[in-house]
């Protein structure tokens, strides 16, 4: 199994560590906020500090923030961010899976360290998810003879894992056909079931498909699709949006596979059910309360979460337990969170937003308030075919528990005014979810939070400033989006939509004009 070996990491650290001043504060939340600072030296310091954190505590470092930092103009920020991603991928390939596409774009980077880190990231993910690295075949193949020994070694490992995966049949038992337009790639893929050259007018050099699909295309019976249809561009069929059934299992009947993150409230593990029965071996996210002082509040929150999880876009509670250390098992999200899909495009963002608003409106109708809405608490489920992933809201009422524990439930970037200054704006309540949805919609449409930069400056902006209109970030957005988001983000609660249901109506008016086909999707 490929691993970013300690000797490699130490060598890279010695080569570059002395060039960057690591900040004294090692709070991950502070470092993440500093990735958006105006000062490039501060961003670089934060990125390298996060890399060191990722080396020892990979589950604590948010990969979505690291991935965005890899596009930074400053090479030192990109070096630190890609090193951190490589560390996460080394320890937890599943967590870094969503970053493979971005890492693939960097394997040909002009900077040698960024290139090394990107190759290590792709190779490490390929150890557990080789098919996720398929899109990188062409880029990896070009690096087989690279002058850098690390790049050559990890490139070879990644390609081996991908070829091994391609040598297997599809889920239906069909052989896999790999079509390549460049004959030199055929040597790289030697060992896959079937490799055919020529490309047949492909726009890309590598295409992987079941044999039946290739045969039907060659015979002229395949569906006629535009090139745009090759990219996911529509919502899934509602029948495909499913939640797993509850499981009958106690806490000690879950096998913990690996840690998937720690927050101020819980420790999370990817786990599977070991109890006998039809639900044996179901994979879940197992969340265990860290501090028993808040056991009653946490147990109450999970019970209330269970009340609203019959909605298609609410994460399902599969099992839970009370007691001194209460716990909850929820469906496992294999495709990351909504934070990985900010700026996916106008149509997708409208659909994500509408579905999430509908979920929160459903919960409010049953008396359940979220209290800590942000992209990181919306898990996404991958779908088969060319459809968008399905968003599902998690962590219901955890905001209230965090507030009881004296912890801010949301980082300043997505915090409501009442989160940062309750003495001025009042206590969090249902109107806070209206603001939270406005901030989440802003992130979807603009590709970033409403406010960015130094955490202290962000807090001041949350209290007194208005963010730029989303259409300033994407001119393709309908102008009506600006009005919907601005009203949801009003500082004073009476100036916001009165209810989430009202926000839903406002958003649906935008959909009726721009994409009515998405309303019932």
C-alpha positions in Angstrom: 0.0 0.0 0.0 1.3 3.4 -0.9 2.3 5.6 2.0 3.9 9.0 2.2 6.8 7.6 4.1 8.3 9.5 7.0 11.7 9.9 5.2 10.0 11.6 2.3 8.0 13.9 4.6 11.1 14.8 6.7 13.1 15.5 3.6 10.5 17.9 2.2 10.1 19.5 5.6 13.9 20.1 5.9 14.0 21.5 2.5 11.3 24.1 3.0 10.2 24.4 6.6 12.8 27.0 7.5 11.4 29.4 4.9 8.1 29.8 6.6 7.4 31.2 10.1 4.9 28.9 11.8 2.4 30.8 14.0 2.3 30.2 17.7 -1.5 29.5 17.7 -2.2 26.0 16.6 -6.0 26.1 16.8 -7.1 24.5 13.6 -10.1 26.8 13.3 -7.8 29.9 13.6 -5.4 28.5 11.0 -8.3 27.8 8.6 -9.5 31.3 8.9 -6.0 32.6 8.3 -5.9 30.8 4.9 -8.2 33.7 3.7 -6.0 36.5 5.2 -5.0 39.3 2.9 -1.3 38.9 3.9 0.3 36.1 1.8 2.9 35.4 4.5 0.1 34.8 7.0 -1.7 32.5 4.6 1.6 30.6 4.0 2.2 30.2 7.7 -1.3 28.9 8.3 -0.9 26.4 5.4 2.3 25.0 6.7 1.0 24.9 10.3 -2.0 22.9 9.0 0.5 20.6 7.2 2.2 19.8 10.5 -1.2 19.3 12.2 -2.2 17.0 9.4 0.9 14.9 10.0 -0.2 14.1 13.5 -4.0 14.7 13.6 -5.3 14.3 10.0 -8.9 14.0 11.1 -8.8 17.5 12.6 -7.9 19.3 9.3 -10.7 20.2 6.9 -9.7 19.0 3.4 -12.1 21.4 1.6 -10.3 24.4 3.0 -7.0 23.0 2.1 -8.2 22.2 -1.4 -9.2 25.8 -2.0 -5.9 27.0 -0.8 -4.1 25.0 -3.5 -5.3 27.6 -6.0 -3.6 30.4 -4.0 -1.4 32.8 -6.0 1.4 32.4 -3.5 3.6 29.4 -4.1 4.4 29.0 -0.4 0.7 28.7 0.4 0.2 26.1 -2.4 3.2 24.2 -1.1 1.9 24.1 2.5 -1.7 23.3 1.4 -0.7 20.5 -0.9 1.7 19.0 1.7 -1.2 19.0 4.2 -3.5 17.3 1.6 -0.8 14.7 1.0 -0.5 14.0 4.8 -4.3 13.6 5.1 -4.4 11.3 2.1 -1.5 9.2 3.5 -3.4 8.6 6.8 -7.0 8.7 5.5 -7.5 8.1 1.8 -11.2 8.3 2.2 -11.1 11.8 3.6 -9.0 13.0 0.7 -11.0 11.3 -2.0 -12.9 14.4 -2.9 -9.7 16.3 -3.7 -8.3 14.0 -6.4 -9.6 16.1 -9.3 -7.9 19.2 -7.9 -4.7 17.2 -7.1 -4.7 15.9 -10.7 -4.6 19.4 -12.0 -1.5 20.0 -9.9 0.6 16.9 -10.9 2.0 18.9 -13.7 2.7 22.1 -11.7 5.9 24.0 -12.3 6.8 23.9 -8.7 8.5 20.6 -7.8 7.2 20.4 -4.2 3.6 21.1 -5.3 4.0 18.5 -8.0 5.3 15.9 -5.5 2.6 16.6 -3.0 -0.1 16.3 -5.7 1.2 13.0 -6.9 1.4 11.6 -3.4 -2.2 12.7 -2.8 -3.5 10.9 -5.9 -1.4 7.8 -5.2 -2.5 7.6 -1.6 -6.2 7.9 -2.5 -5.7 5.3 -5.2 -4.7 2.7 -2.5 -8.3 2.5 -1.4 -10.2 4.1 -4.2 -8.3 3.4 -7.4 -11.2 4.2 -9.7 -11.2 7.7 -8.3 -7.8 8.2 -9.8 -8.9 7.1 -13.3 -9.2 10.8 -14.5 -5.5 11.2 -13.6 -4.2 8.4 -15.9 -3.0 10.7 -18.6 -1.2 13.2 -16.3 0.4 10.4 -14.3 1.6 8.6 -17.4 3.4 11.7 -18.4 5.4 11.6 -15.1 6.7 8.0 -15.3 10.1 9.3 -16.4 10.2 12.4 -14.3 13.6 13.4 -12.9 12.1 13.5 -9.3 12.4 10.1 -7.6 9.5 10.6 -5.4 7.3 11.6 -8.3 8.4 8.5 -10.3 7.8 6.2 -7.4 4.4 7.4 -6.4 3.3 7.7 -10.0 4.1 4.0 -10.6 2.2 3.0 -7.5 -0.9 5.1 -8.5 -0.9 3.7 -12.0 -0.5 0.1 -10.6 -3.6 0.5 -8.4 -5.6 2.0 -11.2 -4.7 -0.7 -13.7 -5.5 -3.4 -11.1 -8.9 -1.9 -10.6 -9.5 -1.7 -14.4 -8.7 -5.4 -14.7 -11.8 -6.2 -12.7 -15.3 -6.6 -14.2 -18.0 -4.1 -13.6 -20.7 -4.7 -11.0 -22.8 -6.4 -13.7 -20.0 -8.8 -14.5 -19.1 -7.2 -17.9 -15.5 -6.6 -18.8 -14.2 -3.1 -18.7 -13.0 -1.5 -22.0 -10.4 1.2 -21.8 -10.3 3.3 -25.0 -7.2 5.5 -25.5 -6.5 7.9 -28.3 -2.8 7.9 -27.7 -1.2 4.6 -28.4 1.6 5.3 -25.8 -1.0 5.1 -23.1 -1.8 1.5 -24.1 1.5 0.4 -22.6 0.7 2.2 -19.3 -2.6 0.3 -19.1 -1.3 -3.1 -20.1 -3.0 -5.5 -17.8 -6.5 -4.0 -17.9 -9.2 -6.4 -19.4 -9.4 -4.7 -22.8 -7.5 -1.8 -24.1 -8.4 -0.4 -27.5 -6.7 2.4 -29.3 -7.9 4.9 -31.8 -10.2 6.8 -29.6 -13.1 7.1 -32.0 -13.2 10.9 -32.0 -12.9 11.2 -28.2 -12.3 14.6 -26.8 -10.1 13.1 -24.1 -7.3 10.5 -24.3 -8.8 7.9 -22.0 -12.4 6.6 -21.7 -13.5 3.8 -19.4 -16.8 2.1 -20.0 -18.5 -1.3 -19.7 -18.1 -3.4 -22.8 -21.8 -3.3 -23.7 -21.7 0.5 -23.8 -18.7 0.5 -26.1 -20.3 -2.1 -28.4 -23.6 -0.2 -28.7 -21.7 3.0 -29.4 -19.8 1.3 -32.2 -22.9 -0.1 -33.7 -24.6 3.2 -33.7 -27.3 2.3 -31.1 -26.0 4.3 -28.2 -27.9 7.2 -27.0 -27.1 10.4 -28.8 -25.5 12.7 -26.2 -23.9 16.1 -26.5 -20.5 16.5 -25.1 -22.0 18.5 -22.2 -24.0 15.4 -21.2 -20.7 13.5 -20.5 -20.4 15.7 -17.4 -22.9 15.4 -14.6 -25.5 18.1 -15.3 -28.8 17.1 -13.8 -30.4 16.2 -10.5 -30.9 12.5 -9.7 -34.2 10.8 -10.1 -36.2 11.3 -6.8 -36.5 7.5 -6.6 -32.7 7.3 -6.3 -32.6 9.6 -3.2 -32.9 7.0 -0.5 -31.9 6.8 3.2 -30.7 3.6 4.7 -33.0 1.8 7.2 -32.3 1.9 11.0 -30.1 -0.8 12.4 -30.7 -2.8 15.6 -27.3 -2.6 17.2 -25.8 -1.5 20.5 -22.7 0.7 20.8 -20.3 -2.3 21.3 -21.7 -4.0 18.2 -20.0 -1.4 15.9 -16.5 -2.1 14.6 -14.6 1.2 14.4 -12.8 1.3 11.0 -11.0 4.6 11.3 -11.5 8.1 12.8 -13.3 10.5 10.5 -13.0 13.7 12.5 -13.3 15.3 15.9 -15.2 18.4 16.7 -15.8 20.3 20.0 -18.7 18.0 20.7 -18.0 14.5 19.4 -15.5 12.0 18.1 -16.5 10.5 14.8 -15.6 7.1 13.4 -16.4 5.3 10.2 -17.8 2.1 11.5 -19.7 -1.0 10.5 -22.4 -3.1 12.2 -21.2 -6.4 13.4 -24.5 -7.6 14.9 -26.1 -10.5 13.0 -29.1 -9.9 10.8 -30.0 -8.3 7.5 -28.3 -5.0 8.4 -24.9 -6.7 9.3 -21.9 -4.9 8.0 -23.8 -1.6 7.2 -21.3 1.3 7.2 -22.2 4.2 9.4 -20.7 7.4 10.9 -20.5 6.7 14.7 -20.5 9.9 16.7 -19.7 9.7 20.5 -20.0 12.6 22.9 -16.7 13.7 24.3 -17.8 15.4 27.5 -20.3 13.7 29.7 -21.3 17.1 31.2 -23.5 17.6 28.2 -25.0 14.1 27.9 -28.6 15.2 28.5 -28.5 18.0 25.9 -26.8 15.7 23.3 -29.2 12.9 23.9 -32.1 15.3 23.5 -30.6 16.6 20.2 -30.2 13.2 18.7 -33.8 12.3 19.6 -35.1 15.4 17.9 -32.8 14.7 14.9 -34.5 11.3 14.7 -37.9 13.1 14.5 -37.1 14.8 11.2 -35.0 12.3 9.4 -37.8 11.0 7.2 -37.0 13.8 4.7 -35.0 12.9 1.6 -32.4 15.6 2.4 -32.0 15.0 6.1 -29.3 12.5 7.1 -30.8 9.4 8.6 -30.3 8.4 12.2 -29.7 4.6 12.1 -29.2 4.0 15.8 -28.5 5.9 19.0 -27.9 5.4 22.7 -28.3 7.5 25.8 -26.4 7.3 29.1 -23.3 9.1 30.4 -21.6 9.0 27.0 -24.5 9.1 24.5 -23.8 8.3 20.9 -25.5 8.3 17.5 -24.9 6.3 14.3 -25.9 8.1 11.1 -25.6 7.3 7.4 -22.0 7.5 6.2 -21.2 10.0 3.5 -18.7 8.8 1.0 -18.4 12.0 -1.0 -17.5 14.6 1.5 -19.7 17.6 2.3 -21.3 20.5 0.5 -18.1 22.5 1.2 -16.6 20.5 -1.7 -19.3 21.7 -4.0 -19.4 25.4 -3.5 -19.5 27.1 -7.0 -20.6 23.9 -8.9 -22.5 26.0 -11.3 -25.8 27.9 -11.4 -28.2 25.0 -12.0 -26.6 22.7 -9.5 -26.3 25.4 -6.8 -30.0 26.3 -7.2 -30.9 22.7 -6.8 -28.7 22.1 -3.8 -30.0 25.2 -2.2 -33.6 24.5 -2.8 -33.3 20.9 -1.4 -31.5 22.1 1.7 -34.0 24.9 2.4 -36.8 22.4 2.0 -35.2 20.1 4.5 -34.9 22.9 7.1 -38.4 24.0 6.4 -39.6 20.4 7.1 -37.7 20.3 10.4 -39.0 23.7 11.5 -42.6 22.5 10.8 -41.9 19.8 13.4 -40.3 22.2 15.9 -36.7 21.3 15.3 -34.1 24.1 14.8 -30.6 23.3 13.5 -28.7 26.3 15.0 -25.4 25.7 13.2 -25.9 25.6 9.5 -22.8 25.7 7.3 -21.6 23.7 4.3 -19.6 21.3 6.5 -22.8 19.9 8.1 -24.4 19.0 4.8 -23.1 15.6 3.7 -23.3 14.6 0.1 -24.1 11.2 -1.4 -22.6 10.2 -4.7 -25.1 9.0 -7.3 -24.7 6.6 -10.2 -24.5 8.0 -13.7 -24.1 11.7 -14.6 -26.3 13.2 -11.9 -25.4 15.6 -9.1 -24.7 14.3 -5.6 -27.5 14.4 -3.1 -27.1 16.8 -0.1 -28.3 15.7 3.3 -28.2 17.9 6.4 -26.6 16.5 9.6 -26.0 17.7 13.2 -29.5 18.7 14.0 -29.8 20.8 17.2 -26.1 20.4 17.8 -25.8 24.2 17.7 -27.8 24.4 20.9 -25.6 21.8 22.6 -22.4 23.6 21.6 -23.8 26.9 22.9 -24.6 25.2 26.2 -21.0 24.0 26.3 -19.8 27.6 25.7 -18.5 26.9 22.2 -19.5 28.9 19.1 -21.5 26.5 16.9 -20.3 28.1 13.6 -17.0 29.6 12.5 -17.2 33.4 11.9 -17.3 32.9 8.1 -20.9 31.4 8.3 -21.9 32.8 11.7 -25.1 34.8 12.2 -24.9 38.2 14.1 -26.6 36.6 17.1 -23.8 34.0 17.2 -21.0 36.6 17.5 -22.9 39.3 19.5 -26.0 38.0 21.2 -26.1 41.0 23.5 -26.8 43.1 20.5 -28.7 40.8 18.1 -30.5 38.4 20.6 -30.2 34.7 21.2 -30.1 32.2 18.3 -33.5 30.8 17.3 -35.4 29.9 14.2 -34.4 33.2 12.5 -30.8 32.1 12.9 -31.5 29.2 10.6 -32.8 31.7 8.0 -29.5 33.5 8.3 -27.5 30.3 8.2 -29.3 29.2 5.0 -28.6 32.7 3.5 -24.9 32.2 4.2 -25.0 28.7 2.8 -26.8 29.9 -0.4 -24.2 32.7 -0.7 -21.4 30.1 -0.5 -23.1 28.0 -3.2 -23.6 30.9 -5.6 -20.4 32.9 -4.9 -18.1 29.9 -4.3 -17.0 31.3 -0.9 -18.4 32.4 2.4 -20.1 35.8 2.8 -17.1 37.2 4.6 -13.5 36.1 4.4 -10.2 37.1 5.9 -8.8 37.7 9.4 -11.3 36.1 12.0 -11.5 39.3 14.0 -12.2 41.3 10.9 -14.8 38.8 9.8 -16.6 39.1 13.1 -16.8 42.9 12.7 -18.1 42.4 9.2 -20.8 40.0 10.4 -22.0 42.7 12.8 -21.8 45.7 10.6 -21.1 45.1 6.9 -22.9 43.5 3.9 -21.1 41.1 1.6 -20.8 41.8 -2.1 -23.8 40.5 -4.1 -23.4 36.9 -5.3 -23.8 38.1 -9.0 -20.5 40.0 -8.6 -18.8 36.6 -8.3 -20.9 34.9 -11.1 -22.5 37.1 -13.7 -24.6 34.1 -14.9 -26.6 34.1 -11.7 -30.1 35.5 -12.0 -30.3 39.0 -10.4 -33.2 37.8 -8.2 -30.7 35.6 -6.3 -29.1 38.8 -4.8 -32.4 39.9 -3.3 -33.2 36.5 -1.8 -29.7 36.1 -0.3 -29.6 39.7 1.0 -32.9 39.4 2.8 -31.9 36.1 4.4 -28.6 37.7 5.5 -30.2 40.8 7.1 -28.4 41.7 10.4 -31.7 42.3 12.3 -34.0 39.3 12.7 -37.2 41.3 11.8 -35.7 42.2 8.5 -35.1 38.6 7.4 -37.7 36.2 6.0 -40.1 35.5 8.8 -39.8 31.8 8.3 -37.7 29.3 6.4 -40.9 28.4 4.5 -41.0 32.1 3.3 -37.3 31.8 2.2 -38.3 28.7 0.3 -41.0 30.6 -1.6 -38.5 33.3 -2.5 -36.0 30.8 -3.8 -38.7 28.9 -5.8 -39.6 32.1 -7.6 -36.0 32.3 -8.8 -36.3 28.6 -9.9 -39.6 29.2 -11.7 -37.9 31.9 -13.9 -34.5 30.3 -14.4 -34.9 26.5 -14.1 -38.5 25.4 -13.5 -37.6 21.8 -14.3 -35.6 21.7 -11.0 -38.6 22.5 -8.8 -39.9 18.9 -8.7 -36.6 17.2 -9.2 
